[in-house]
Amino acid sequence: MAVVGNGGALTAAPAWRTGGAPVYAAILALGALLWWLSADHPALMPAWAPWEFSPTVYLATALALFWFGRGLAPMPAEERPSVWRQAAFVCGVGLVYAVLQTRYEYWALHMFFLHRIQHIVMHHIGPFLIALGAAGGTVRYGMPAWLRRWTAARPTIAVMRVVQQPLVAAFLFVGLVFFWLIPPIHFRAMLDWRLYDLVNWSMVVDGILFWWLVLDPRPSPPARISYGTRAALSFGVMFPQIALGAIIAFSPRDLYPYYDLCGRLFPSIGALADQHIGGLIIWIPPAMMSVIGMLVVIGALQRHEDATIATSQEGAALAELAKRWTGR
C-alpha cells in the first residue's frame, strides 16, 4: 500500500486508490487481443466486436467505465448518483462504443442514413445519457491523482469556461454538424481516416460538453448557467438542425456521392432515397432530443423550487418554535 504525505504526516493511501494496476493490465491485454484479432483474423470477429479496432475509442470507453466504478465504490451513499443515473451513464457510454466499435461502423460507412443514425447516437443520445448520469464527479474521483490534478488545472478550467459559454456552446453544437455535412468536406472526411477520426471525436466530445452544460441538475451557482438559459439552449439548437435536415431531405440531387463510390449496403435503396431518409433523421430525432432536454431542465427547476420552498417552510417553523421557547 502506498504511503503519501499529508501536511507533513505520512498516511496510507486507500487501497481503492492504489490497487488499479491489475485492472489496467487487463484492459491493455484485452485491447491488444482485440487489435490482433481485428487486424489478422477479422473473419473470426462477431458482429458486436470491433470492425476496425480503435485504441483511442477502446481506451476511452474502458477507462471511463473503470474510473466510474472505482470512484463509485467508496463514495458516501448521500453523494452517490442514484441507480437510474448510474444506468444512464453506463448506457450512454455503451451506445457510443456500439456505433464506433462494432460491425455497425462498417454499415454506417456504406449508407448515408445509417451514418446519420451513428451521428445521432454519438452527438445526441449517447452524450445526453452520459450527461444525465451526472457522473463527472464520480469518474474524476476514480481517476489517478495526476489526471485529477490536470482536470483542475487553470488552463483546463479556462478552456471549459470558453467552450461552455452559452453562445459558443450552441454555435459549436450546431456548427460542427453543419460543417461535417458540407458535401466536399464530408466526401474528404469519409476517405481520409485521420479526418474520419476527427469527425467522430468532435461529435462525441462536443455532444458531452453541450449536454453536460444543459442537463446539469444543480442551480446556478454552482452550475455555469441558469435553468432558463439551459432550457433556451436546448430549445434553440433545434431549429437550425430542422432546417439542415429539411434541406437535405428535399434536395433533388445527390449531395453525397461517396456512398455510391464505396458501394451501398442496400442496393435497393437509391442515392436520393438514402439521402432523403438521412435528412429526416437529421430533422426529427435531434428535435425530439431538444424537447426532452428542455423538459428535463424544467423538471430540475421544479425540484429546486420545491426544495427551496420546503427549506423556507422548515426555517419558518423553526423560527416560530424558537419564539415559543424564548418568548421573543
Residue frames relative to the residue before (quaternion, step in Angstrom):
aa qw qx qy qz dx dy dz
M 1.0000 0.0000 0.0000 0.0000 0.00 0.00 0.00
A 0.4568 -0.7113 0.4615 0.2689 3.58 -0.79 0.97
V 0.2596 -0.7406 0.5977 0.1639 3.55 -1.24 0.54
V 0.0742 -0.8087 0.5836 -0.0046 3.55 -0.81 1.02
G 0.4717 -0.6691 0.4992 0.2839 3.52 -1.21 0.55
N 0.0228 -0.7802 0.6250 -0.0113 3.56 -1.08 0.73
G 0.8155 -0.1862 0.0860 0.5412 3.52 -0.05 1.31
G 0.7498 -0.3760 0.2129 0.5011 3.57 1.04 0.74
A 0.6718 0.4533 -0.3005 0.5029 3.59 1.20 -0.41
L 0.3511 -0.7228 0.5559 0.2128 3.53 -1.13 0.67
T 0.0176 0.7968 -0.6013 0.0573 3.54 -0.77 1.10
A 0.5195 -0.6405 0.4683 0.3172 3.55 -1.14 0.60
A 0.4155 -0.6918 0.5292 0.2623 3.59 -0.91 0.90
P 0.5739 -0.5991 0.4167 0.3715 3.61 -1.00 0.72
A 0.5927 -0.6046 0.4005 0.3504 3.56 -1.08 0.76
W 0.6503 0.5315 -0.3358 0.4265 3.60 1.01 -0.75
R 0.6265 0.5248 -0.3413 0.4644 3.59 1.27 -0.36
T 0.7894 0.3616 -0.1547 0.4713 3.58 1.04 -0.74
G 0.6561 0.5608 -0.3055 0.4021 3.60 1.21 -0.21
G 0.4438 0.7447 -0.4194 0.2693 3.58 1.16 0.41
A 0.4445 0.7319 -0.4430 0.2654 3.60 1.22 -0.27
P 0.6688 0.4823 -0.3368 0.4546 3.68 0.80 -0.79
V 0.6458 0.5112 -0.3317 0.4600 3.60 1.02 -0.73
Y 0.6404 0.5085 -0.3286 0.4726 3.59 0.94 -0.82
A 0.6407 0.5186 -0.3231 0.4650 3.60 1.00 -0.80
A 0.6580 0.5050 -0.3101 0.4645 3.58 0.99 -0.83
I 0.6243 0.5351 -0.3328 0.4616 3.59 1.03 -0.79
L 0.6734 0.4857 -0.2923 0.4746 3.59 0.92 -0.91
A 0.6550 0.5152 -0.3219 0.4494 3.60 0.96 -0.82
L 0.6585 0.4931 -0.3091 0.4771 3.57 0.96 -0.85
G 0.6357 0.5273 -0.3260 0.4599 3.58 1.00 -0.77
A 0.6487 0.5098 -0.3164 0.4681 3.58 0.98 -0.82
L 0.6424 0.5199 -0.3224 0.4616 3.58 1.03 -0.79
L 0.6661 0.4963 -0.3016 0.4681 3.59 0.91 -0.90
W 0.6334 0.5263 -0.3299 0.4615 3.57 1.01 -0.79
W 0.6703 0.4993 -0.2995 0.4601 3.59 0.89 -0.92
L 0.6756 0.4966 -0.3028 0.4530 3.58 0.88 -0.90
S 0.6955 0.4716 -0.2887 0.4589 3.59 0.87 -0.91
A 0.6827 0.4817 -0.2901 0.4666 3.60 1.10 -0.63
D 0.8205 0.2778 -0.1131 0.4867 3.59 0.83 -0.97
H 0.8012 0.1797 -0.0853 0.5644 3.60 1.13 -0.51
P 0.0304 0.8484 -0.5283 0.0177 3.63 0.74 0.97
A 0.6071 0.5752 -0.3685 0.4060 3.62 1.07 -0.57
L 0.6457 0.5270 -0.3194 0.4510 3.59 1.19 -0.45
M 0.5895 0.6131 -0.3554 0.3876 3.57 1.25 -0.41
P 0.3745 -0.7165 0.5373 0.2402 3.62 -0.82 0.92
A 0.7126 -0.4749 0.3032 0.4180 3.59 -1.28 0.26
W 0.6927 0.4779 -0.2926 0.4541 3.60 1.09 -0.61
A 0.5810 0.5732 -0.3731 0.4413 3.60 1.27 -0.10
P 0.6817 -0.4974 0.3282 0.4246 3.61 -1.20 0.35
W 0.3902 -0.6841 0.5633 0.2500 3.55 -1.01 0.86
E 0.7542 -0.0339 0.0343 0.6549 3.55 0.99 -0.92
F 0.3734 -0.7849 0.4471 0.2112 3.54 -0.23 1.30
S 0.1133 -0.7734 0.6223 0.0410 3.54 -0.96 0.99
P 0.3690 -0.7520 0.4951 0.2305 3.63 -0.41 1.12
T 0.6605 0.5223 -0.3226 0.4322 3.59 0.96 -0.81
V 0.6648 0.4790 -0.3099 0.4822 3.60 0.91 -0.87
Y 0.6479 0.5242 -0.3220 0.4491 3.58 0.93 -0.87
L 0.7007 0.4667 -0.2822 0.4600 3.59 0.79 -0.99
A 0.6329 0.5292 -0.3401 0.4513 3.60 0.96 -0.80
T 0.6748 0.4896 -0.2943 0.4672 3.58 0.95 -0.86
A 0.6980 0.4814 -0.2813 0.4493 3.57 0.77 -1.06
L 0.6892 0.4769 -0.2909 0.4615 3.59 0.88 -0.88
A 0.6221 0.5384 -0.3494 0.4483 3.60 0.99 -0.76
L 0.6868 0.4663 -0.2859 0.4787 3.59 0.91 -0.89
F 0.6467 0.5117 -0.3271 0.4614 3.60 0.98 -0.77
W 0.6833 0.4753 -0.2932 0.4704 3.58 0.85 -0.92
F 0.6044 0.5471 -0.3549 0.4576 3.57 1.09 -0.66
G 0.6949 0.4596 -0.2760 0.4793 3.59 0.84 -0.94
R 0.6542 0.5210 -0.3048 0.4557 3.55 1.02 -0.82
G 0.6945 0.4584 -0.2763 0.4808 3.57 1.04 -0.75
L 0.6288 0.5678 -0.3289 0.4172 3.55 1.15 -0.67
A 0.6243 0.6150 -0.3390 0.3423 3.56 0.93 -0.96
P 0.7966 0.3170 -0.2006 0.4740 3.65 0.69 -0.92
M 0.4703 0.7016 -0.4453 0.2972 3.61 1.21 -0.10
P 0.5157 -0.6152 0.4847 0.3474 3.61 -1.01 0.69
A 0.6286 -0.5849 0.3569 0.3679 3.57 -1.03 0.78
E 0.6790 0.5098 -0.3032 0.4326 3.60 0.97 -0.80
E 0.6965 0.4422 -0.2690 0.4970 3.60 1.21 -0.43
R 0.5612 0.6378 -0.3773 0.3687 3.58 1.21 -0.41
P 0.5052 -0.6299 0.4816 0.3406 3.62 -0.96 0.76
S 0.5753 -0.5975 0.4315 0.3549 3.56 -1.11 0.69
V 0.6815 -0.4958 0.3416 0.4160 3.57 -1.26 0.41
W 0.6803 0.4887 -0.3142 0.4468 3.59 0.90 -0.85
R 0.6278 0.5056 -0.3464 0.4798 3.61 1.10 -0.55
Q 0.6130 0.5318 -0.3476 0.4697 3.58 1.03 -0.71
A 0.6637 0.5033 -0.2992 0.4655 3.57 0.96 -0.91
A 0.6277 0.5374 -0.3343 0.4533 3.60 1.01 -0.79
F 0.6579 0.5121 -0.3147 0.4537 3.59 0.91 -0.88
V 0.6815 0.4827 -0.2938 0.4650 3.60 0.82 -0.99
C 0.6535 0.5075 -0.3174 0.4634 3.61 0.95 -0.82
G 0.6469 0.5259 -0.3239 0.4473 3.59 0.96 -0.82
V 0.6577 0.4883 -0.3045 0.4860 3.58 0.93 -0.90
G 0.6633 0.5228 -0.3026 0.4417 3.57 0.95 -0.89
L 0.6552 0.5137 -0.3181 0.4535 3.59 0.96 -0.80
V 0.6460 0.5044 -0.3278 0.4700 3.59 0.94 -0.84
Y 0.6471 0.5091 -0.3186 0.4697 3.57 0.94 -0.84
A 0.6527 0.5525 -0.3211 0.4068 3.58 0.92 -0.91
V 0.7328 0.4142 -0.2606 0.4728 3.62 0.90 -0.80
L 0.7072 0.4448 -0.2654 0.4812 3.59 1.25 -0.23
Q 0.8171 0.2372 -0.0850 0.5185 3.58 1.07 -0.66
T 0.6035 0.4717 -0.4088 0.4962 3.56 0.99 0.84
R 0.7348 -0.3908 0.2938 0.4701 3.56 -1.29 -0.09
Y 0.5117 0.6523 -0.4262 0.3620 3.61 1.18 -0.38
E 0.5890 0.5800 -0.3822 0.4130 3.59 1.04 -0.65
Y 0.6318 0.5178 -0.3319 0.4717 3.59 0.99 -0.77
W 0.6492 0.5116 -0.3236 0.4605 3.59 0.91 -0.87
A 0.6674 0.5144 -0.3064 0.4428 3.60 0.93 -0.89
L 0.6345 0.5291 -0.3326 0.4548 3.59 1.16 -0.48
H 0.7626 0.3772 -0.1774 0.4946 3.60 1.23 -0.33
M 0.7431 0.2118 -0.2220 0.5947 3.61 1.23 0.37
F 0.4786 -0.6908 0.4594 0.2876 3.57 -0.79 1.01
F 0.6907 0.4801 -0.3140 0.4402 3.62 0.82 -0.87
L 0.6274 0.5079 -0.3433 0.4802 3.62 1.11 -0.56
H 0.6108 0.5377 -0.3360 0.4744 3.57 1.14 -0.66
R 0.6445 0.5102 -0.3143 0.4749 3.58 1.06 -0.74
I 0.6169 0.5146 -0.3498 0.4820 3.61 1.03 -0.68
Q 0.6167 0.5491 -0.3405 0.4496 3.57 1.01 -0.82
H 0.7120 0.4513 -0.2670 0.4669 3.58 0.89 -0.89
I 0.5762 0.5515 -0.3840 0.4652 3.59 1.12 -0.49
V 0.6588 0.4891 -0.3040 0.4841 3.58 0.99 -0.81
M 0.6995 0.4841 -0.2773 0.4466 3.61 0.90 -0.92
H 0.7821 0.3668 -0.1637 0.4764 3.57 0.96 -0.88
H 0.7862 0.2999 -0.1454 0.5204 3.57 1.12 -0.58
I 0.7969 0.3565 -0.2190 0.4357 3.57 0.20 -1.26
G 0.6907 0.4789 -0.2907 0.4574 3.60 0.78 -0.99
P 0.7008 0.4423 -0.2821 0.4834 3.63 0.72 -0.97
F 0.5898 0.5641 -0.3703 0.4437 3.61 1.07 -0.67
L 0.6922 0.4646 -0.2763 0.4782 3.59 0.87 -0.95
I 0.6203 0.5356 -0.3423 0.4596 3.59 1.03 -0.76
A 0.6817 0.4712 -0.2844 0.4820 3.58 0.91 -0.92
L 0.6317 0.5366 -0.3311 0.4511 3.57 1.02 -0.78
G 0.6156 0.5658 -0.3374 0.4325 3.56 1.16 -0.57
A 0.2128 -0.8130 0.5171 0.1625 3.61 1.26 -0.33
A 0.3565 0.7839 -0.4354 0.2624 3.56 1.04 0.82
G 0.3414 0.7753 -0.4863 0.2141 3.59 1.24 0.11
G 0.6807 0.4828 -0.2870 0.4702 3.58 0.90 -0.91
T 0.6449 0.5244 -0.3217 0.4535 3.56 1.04 -0.78
V 0.6566 0.4944 -0.3084 0.4790 3.59 0.92 -0.89
R 0.6592 0.5058 -0.3137 0.4595 3.57 0.92 -0.88
Y 0.6208 0.5511 -0.3322 0.4479 3.58 1.06 -0.74
G 0.7239 0.4371 -0.2386 0.4774 3.58 1.09 -0.68
M 0.5117 0.6603 -0.4151 0.3603 3.59 1.25 -0.14
P 0.5896 -0.5086 0.4625 0.4240 3.57 -1.26 0.19
A 0.6455 -0.5654 0.3527 0.3732 3.57 -1.13 0.70
W 0.6571 0.5232 -0.3328 0.4287 3.60 0.91 -0.87
L 0.6708 0.4882 -0.3066 0.4666 3.60 1.03 -0.73
R 0.6031 0.5397 -0.3563 0.4671 3.59 1.09 -0.64
R 0.6425 0.5139 -0.3250 0.4664 3.56 0.99 -0.79
W 0.6388 0.5257 -0.3278 0.4561 3.58 1.02 -0.77
T 0.6631 0.5026 -0.3172 0.4551 3.62 0.96 -0.79
A 0.7176 0.4164 -0.2468 0.5007 3.58 1.16 -0.52
A 0.4419 0.7067 -0.4533 0.3158 3.61 1.27 0.06
R 0.6515 -0.5568 0.3579 0.3706 3.57 -1.16 0.60
P 0.6547 0.5002 -0.3500 0.4458 3.67 0.83 -0.78
T 0.6455 0.5162 -0.3262 0.4588 3.60 0.98 -0.81
I 0.6635 0.4981 -0.3037 0.4685 3.57 0.92 -0.90
A 0.6402 0.5304 -0.3289 0.4479 3.60 1.01 -0.81
V 0.6481 0.5072 -0.3183 0.4706 3.60 0.94 -0.84
M 0.6530 0.5194 -0.3136 0.4532 3.58 0.94 -0.89
R 0.6382 0.5319 -0.3300 0.4482 3.58 0.99 -0.77
V 0.6620 0.4986 -0.3072 0.4677 3.57 1.05 -0.75
V 0.7479 0.4224 -0.2478 0.4480 3.59 0.65 -1.09
Q 0.7196 0.3993 -0.2603 0.5050 3.60 1.21 -0.32
Q 0.3209 0.6655 -0.5683 0.3621 3.54 1.12 0.69
P 0.5937 -0.6344 0.3333 0.3660 3.63 -0.73 0.95
L 0.7044 0.4522 -0.2868 0.4659 3.62 0.78 -0.94
V 0.6413 0.5116 -0.3242 0.4712 3.58 1.01 -0.78
A 0.6537 0.5203 -0.3137 0.4512 3.58 0.93 -0.91
A 0.6707 0.4857 -0.3011 0.4727 3.59 0.94 -0.86
F 0.6453 0.5250 -0.3235 0.4509 3.59 0.97 -0.85
L 0.6770 0.4802 -0.2984 0.4712 3.58 0.89 -0.90
F 0.6483 0.5429 -0.3272 0.4218 3.59 0.92 -0.90
V 0.7363 0.3719 -0.2192 0.5211 3.57 0.91 -0.89
G 0.6654 0.5570 -0.3099 0.3886 3.57 0.90 -0.95
L 0.6466 0.5186 -0.3356 0.4475 3.59 0.98 -0.75
V 0.6180 0.5270 -0.3473 0.4688 3.59 1.03 -0.71
F 0.6555 0.5022 -0.3044 0.4749 3.58 0.91 -0.93
F 0.6793 0.5267 -0.3064 0.4089 3.57 0.78 -1.06
W 0.7335 0.4293 -0.2527 0.4624 3.60 0.77 -0.98
L 0.6774 0.4575 -0.3037 0.4894 3.60 1.25 -0.16
I 0.3831 0.6622 -0.5251 0.3728 3.60 1.21 0.30
P 0.5353 -0.7006 0.3361 0.3310 3.63 -0.42 1.15
P 0.7006 0.4403 -0.3232 0.4592 3.69 0.68 -0.84
I 0.6512 0.5072 -0.3193 0.4656 3.61 1.02 -0.77
H 0.6327 0.5275 -0.3267 0.4634 3.58 0.99 -0.82
F 0.6435 0.5282 -0.3193 0.4527 3.59 0.94 -0.90
R 0.6873 0.4764 -0.2861 0.4678 3.58 0.87 -0.95
A 0.6668 0.5201 -0.3102 0.4343 3.58 0.92 -0.88
M 0.6704 0.5015 -0.3072 0.4524 3.58 1.03 -0.71
L 0.6997 0.4514 -0.2690 0.4841 3.61 1.21 -0.40
D 0.7094 0.3976 -0.2340 0.5328 3.59 1.19 -0.53
W 0.3834 -0.7653 0.4616 0.2330 3.63 -0.38 1.18
R 0.6117 0.5474 -0.3635 0.4405 3.60 1.11 -0.56
L 0.6684 0.4611 -0.2931 0.5047 3.57 0.98 -0.83
Y 0.6103 0.5575 -0.3505 0.4404 3.58 1.03 -0.74
D 0.6604 0.4863 -0.3042 0.4846 3.58 0.96 -0.82
L 0.6325 0.5299 -0.3293 0.4591 3.57 1.04 -0.77
V 0.6076 0.5456 -0.3428 0.4643 3.59 1.03 -0.78
N 0.7025 0.4812 -0.2807 0.4429 3.57 0.75 -1.04
W 0.6861 0.4777 -0.2958 0.4622 3.57 0.86 -0.92
S 0.6430 0.5210 -0.3347 0.4506 3.60 0.98 -0.77
M 0.6388 0.5256 -0.3287 0.4557 3.59 1.03 -0.75
V 0.7021 0.4702 -0.2805 0.4553 3.58 0.80 -0.99
V 0.6941 0.4770 -0.2923 0.4530 3.59 0.76 -1.02
D 0.6759 0.4811 -0.3063 0.4668 3.58 0.87 -0.89
G 0.6283 0.5357 -0.3416 0.4489 3.59 0.99 -0.74
I 0.6595 0.4984 -0.3109 0.4691 3.59 0.94 -0.87
L 0.6626 0.5085 -0.3146 0.4510 3.60 0.89 -0.91
F 0.6765 0.4954 -0.3054 0.4514 3.59 0.91 -0.88
W 0.7289 0.4255 -0.2609 0.4687 3.59 0.71 -1.02
W 0.5667 0.5671 -0.3791 0.4621 3.58 1.16 -0.50
L 0.6544 0.5019 -0.3027 0.4777 3.59 1.00 -0.82
V 0.7177 0.4673 -0.2555 0.4487 3.58 0.87 -0.99
L 0.7892 0.3719 -0.1699 0.4583 3.58 0.84 -0.98
D 0.3124 0.7403 -0.5300 0.2711 3.60 1.18 0.28
P 0.3292 -0.7940 0.4721 0.1959 3.64 -0.49 1.11
R 0.5939 0.6069 -0.3589 0.3875 3.59 1.22 -0.31
P 0.5152 -0.6014 0.4901 0.3643 3.61 -1.20 0.38
S 0.4304 -0.6783 0.5290 0.2737 3.56 -1.30 0.21
P 0.5184 -0.3558 -0.7527 0.1954 1.58 -1.22 2.19
P 0.5566 -0.0036 -0.8096 -0.1863 1.64 -2.50 0.50
A 0.4780 0.6478 -0.4649 0.3684 3.65 1.19 -0.15
R 0.6049 -0.6117 0.3762 0.3439 3.57 -1.11 0.67
I 0.8141 0.1026 -0.0216 0.5712 3.60 0.96 -0.84
S 0.6236 -0.5730 0.3922 0.3591 3.55 -1.26 0.43
Y 0.6671 -0.4855 0.3765 0.4214 3.55 -1.29 0.27
G 0.6498 0.5319 -0.3256 0.4345 3.60 0.94 -0.83
T 0.6576 0.4939 -0.3089 0.4777 3.58 0.97 -0.84
R 0.6277 0.5353 -0.3357 0.4547 3.57 1.03 -0.75
A 0.6629 0.4922 -0.3083 0.4724 3.58 0.90 -0.90
A 0.6500 0.5164 -0.3171 0.4586 3.59 0.99 -0.83
L 0.6256 0.5325 -0.3354 0.4612 3.59 1.04 -0.76
S 0.6715 0.4992 -0.3053 0.4545 3.57 0.82 -1.00
F 0.6936 0.4713 -0.2728 0.4716 3.57 0.95 -0.87
G 0.6855 0.5400 -0.2910 0.3923 3.57 0.91 -0.93
V 0.6754 0.4993 -0.3163 0.4410 3.60 0.97 -0.77
M 0.5073 0.6693 -0.4190 0.3452 3.58 1.24 -0.21
F 0.7088 0.5245 -0.2887 0.3731 3.59 0.79 -1.00
P 0.6467 0.4869 -0.3575 0.4657 3.67 0.87 -0.67
Q 0.6564 0.5057 -0.3230 0.4573 3.61 1.01 -0.71
I 0.5968 0.5372 -0.3564 0.4777 3.58 1.11 -0.63
A 0.6608 0.5113 -0.3060 0.4564 3.57 0.94 -0.93
L 0.6565 0.5025 -0.3151 0.4661 3.60 0.93 -0.86
G 0.6580 0.5117 -0.3136 0.4548 3.58 0.91 -0.88
A 0.6523 0.5129 -0.3157 0.4602 3.58 1.00 -0.81
I 0.6291 0.5361 -0.3377 0.4503 3.60 0.97 -0.82
I 0.7007 0.4549 -0.2702 0.4787 3.58 0.89 -0.94
A 0.6642 0.5252 -0.3108 0.4318 3.60 0.94 -0.89
F 0.7753 0.3448 -0.1804 0.4974 3.60 0.99 -0.78
S 0.3954 0.7197 -0.4880 0.2959 3.60 1.22 0.18
P 0.3633 -0.7578 0.4975 0.2148 3.63 -0.85 0.89
R 0.7441 0.3388 -0.2192 0.5324 3.64 1.21 -0.04
D 0.5874 -0.5850 0.4374 0.3486 3.53 -1.26 0.47
L 0.2123 -0.8105 0.5381 0.0918 3.57 -0.50 1.21
Y 0.7813 0.2973 -0.1244 0.5345 3.58 1.17 -0.56
P 0.0851 -0.8513 0.5171 0.0246 3.60 0.32 1.25
Y 0.4251 0.7161 -0.4643 0.3017 3.60 1.22 -0.21
Y 0.6923 0.5083 -0.2945 0.4191 3.60 0.88 -0.93
D 0.6144 0.4956 -0.3470 0.5065 3.59 1.17 -0.46
L 0.6327 0.5518 -0.3259 0.4348 3.55 1.02 -0.84
C 0.7615 0.3757 -0.1955 0.4906 3.59 0.91 -0.93
G 0.5400 -0.6274 0.4031 0.3902 3.59 1.24 -0.17
R 0.3313 -0.7662 0.5218 0.1759 3.55 -0.76 1.07
L 0.5509 -0.6276 0.4515 0.3142 3.51 -1.09 0.80
F 0.7650 0.1916 -0.1001 0.6066 3.56 1.10 -0.79
P 0.2604 -0.8093 0.5039 0.1526 3.63 -0.03 1.22
S 0.6040 0.5790 -0.3617 0.4113 3.60 1.14 -0.50
I 0.6618 0.4321 -0.3005 0.5338 3.59 1.25 -0.32
G 0.3033 -0.7938 0.5056 0.1491 3.55 -0.44 1.23
A 0.7420 -0.4321 0.2849 0.4261 3.52 -1.35 0.20
L 0.7083 0.4557 -0.2800 0.4607 3.60 0.79 -0.97
A 0.6399 0.5129 -0.3364 0.4630 3.58 0.98 -0.77
D 0.6296 0.5270 -0.3203 0.4725 3.57 1.00 -0.85
Q 0.6828 0.4904 -0.2792 0.4641 3.56 0.90 -0.94
H 0.6577 0.5073 -0.3206 0.4553 3.59 0.95 -0.81
I 0.6370 0.5028 -0.3320 0.4808 3.60 1.00 -0.74
G 0.6386 0.5292 -0.3156 0.4611 3.55 1.02 -0.83
G 0.6364 0.5282 -0.3257 0.4581 3.58 1.01 -0.77
L 0.6476 0.5053 -0.3170 0.4741 3.58 1.01 -0.78
I 0.6316 0.5216 -0.3345 0.4659 3.59 1.06 -0.68
I 0.6335 0.4994 -0.3264 0.4926 3.60 1.07 -0.68
W 0.6801 0.5275 -0.2661 0.4341 3.56 1.06 -0.83
I 0.8180 0.3590 -0.1647 0.4181 3.59 0.53 -1.22
P 0.7170 0.4552 -0.3100 0.4273 3.69 0.55 -0.97
P 0.6565 0.4900 -0.3519 0.4529 3.68 0.86 -0.72
A 0.6180 0.5309 -0.3508 0.4617 3.59 1.06 -0.70
M 0.6447 0.5116 -0.3181 0.4705 3.57 0.99 -0.80
M 0.6516 0.5115 -0.3184 0.4609 3.60 0.97 -0.81
S 0.6256 0.5335 -0.3390 0.4573 3.58 1.06 -0.72
V 0.6548 0.4989 -0.3105 0.4753 3.58 0.96 -0.85
I 0.6480 0.5063 -0.3205 0.4701 3.59 0.94 -0.87
G 0.6398 0.5278 -0.3226 0.4561 3.58 0.98 -0.85
M 0.6518 0.5080 -0.3172 0.4653 3.57 0.95 -0.84
L 0.6495 0.5116 -0.3156 0.4655 3.60 1.00 -0.80
V 0.6253 0.5260 -0.3382 0.4669 3.60 1.04 -0.74
V 0.6501 0.5088 -0.3145 0.4686 3.59 0.98 -0.84
I 0.6479 0.5079 -0.3189 0.4697 3.59 0.93 -0.86
G 0.6393 0.5230 -0.3221 0.4627 3.58 1.02 -0.78
A 0.6478 0.5059 -0.3156 0.4742 3.59 1.00 -0.81
L 0.6287 0.5281 -0.3269 0.4679 3.59 1.04 -0.78
Q 0.6568 0.5159 -0.3113 0.4534 3.58 0.94 -0.88
R 0.6580 0.5010 -0.3109 0.4684 3.58 0.96 -0.85
H 0.6374 0.5200 -0.3294 0.4635 3.58 1.03 -0.78
E 0.6652 0.4944 -0.3101 0.4658 3.59 0.93 -0.85
D 0.6331 0.5234 -0.3329 0.4630 3.59 1.00 -0.78
A 0.6613 0.5009 -0.3062 0.4670 3.58 0.97 -0.87
T 0.6392 0.5257 -0.3241 0.4583 3.58 1.04 -0.78
I 0.6513 0.5075 -0.3095 0.4716 3.57 0.97 -0.88
A 0.6542 0.5146 -0.3135 0.4570 3.57 0.95 -0.90
T 0.6511 0.5085 -0.3159 0.4666 3.58 1.00 -0.83
S 0.6468 0.5195 -0.3162 0.4601 3.58 1.00 -0.84
Q 0.6609 0.5018 -0.3053 0.4672 3.56 0.96 -0.87
E 0.6411 0.5148 -0.3234 0.4683 3.57 1.03 -0.79
G 0.6479 0.5162 -0.3153 0.4631 3.55 1.02 -0.82
A 0.6497 0.5092 -0.3189 0.4658 3.59 0.98 -0.81
A 0.6472 0.5182 -0.3208 0.4580 3.59 0.99 -0.82
L 0.6557 0.5019 -0.3133 0.4691 3.58 0.99 -0.82
A 0.6365 0.5233 -0.3299 0.4607 3.56 1.04 -0.77
E 0.6459 0.5137 -0.3180 0.4666 3.57 0.99 -0.83
L 0.6462 0.5160 -0.3170 0.4645 3.57 0.99 -0.85
A 0.6413 0.5250 -0.3253 0.4553 3.58 1.02 -0.80
K 0.6200 0.5442 -0.3378 0.4532 3.58 1.06 -0.76
R 0.6648 0.5134 -0.3064 0.4479 3.55 0.96 -0.88
W 0.6866 0.4755 -0.2876 0.4688 3.55 0.99 -0.81
T 0.7613 0.3780 -0.2134 0.4817 3.60 0.90 -0.81
G 0.3726 -0.7373 0.4786 0.2974 3.53 1.23 -0.45
R 0.5711 0.5803 -0.3906 0.4296 3.60 1.22 0.41
